[in-house]
Amino acid sequence: MANALLAYQNRVDSSTIVGGSWATALPLLNLKDRLLSKVARSTNTATASTQFTVTLSKGFTIHVMALCRHNLSSGATWRIRAFSDAGFTTQVYDSGTEQVWGAAQDSLQLEWQDDNFWSGRFEDEDLQGYYWNAIHILDVPTYSRYWKIELVDTTNTSGYLEIGRLFMSEAWTPTINMSWGASIGYNHRTQIEEAWDGTEFFDVRPPYRTAQFQLANMKTSEAMTRAFDMQRLAGVDKEVLFIYDKEDVQHLIRRAFLGRVRELSPIEQPYFEAHQTSYTVKELL
């Protein structure tokens, strides 16, 4: 198990995003809006229509990128590149073409007759009813102002691609991982009404995920420059991208989400040169 990853200070909000072909009423500008339901929607699924460039307000070191609340299908791919110039000619990072979804589960957990037995990938029906994020962790954090994102999903049955939010930022990987006892799970918001005869009626609402964990044994330098600054900069209202295990490709989309810290906990010092604090991160819908 690799260490968790926490990212905050989304650099997209002050950026310029252009390219592709997007609906007039649902433009690329919506990728800069925190309201995830305010999506950007392409006019069609042609590859030329579903790519765009991002020019940040200045150069930043980017460690992680996410497309939040998207409708990309199980066969979708994407590619992320960074450039050192405004003409997007000198490349400094290339993710290569990647599957958006990757493997859903170990093939040995499936029946051999299942369509996805050999790949382990999600089927489109597996993706219904939830909000998903495409997340890319850069192998090498890259300093650049100029980025290009290319999406390929020409057979998407919706007839368009849709994205609720773009997230790009630096990231903090704690030197010592979350303490044992960390948890993650769904909180269901469905309202249940019971009739006089015991019949139940359900007002189904989307669930959200919550992660709870403690970071212990931090040195003073890490506690003050990372944990303390995260409290100041992210607070309880700013976006935080939480990734439970940054190397767990199979369960990345299940155990990673865009959220906010629900409550700030003090940074304690139980021993000499040892600091600890705890977090509850609630998913944003």
Sequence and secondary structure as in RCSB ss.txt:
>XXXX:A:sequence
MANALLAYQNRVDSSTIVGGSWATALPLLNLKDRLLSKVARSTNTATASTQFTVTLSKGFTIHVMALCRHNLSSG
ATWRIRAFSDAGFTTQVYDSGTEQVWGAAQDSLQLEWQDDNFWSGRFEDEDLQGYYWNAIHILDVPTYSRYWKIE
LVDTTNTSGYLEIGRLFMSEAWTPTINMSWGASIGYNHRTQIEEAWDGTEFFDVRPPYRTAQFQLANMKTSEAMT
RAFDMQRLAGVDKEVLFIYDKEDVQHLIRRAFLGRVRELSPIEQPYFEAHQTSYTVKELL
>XXXX:A:secstr
    EEEE  TTTT EEE S B TTS GGGGG S TTS EEBSS  GGGSEEEEEEEEEEEEEEEEEES    TT
 EEEEEEESSTTS SEEEE  SEESS B S GGGS TTSTTTTT B  GGGGTTS  EEEEEEEEEEEEEEEEEE
EE TT TTSS EESEEEEE  B  SS   TT EEEEE   EEEE TTS EEEE    EEEEEEEEEEE HHHIII
IIHHHHHHHTTTS EEEES TT STTTTTSEEEEEESS    EEEETTEEEEEEEEEE  
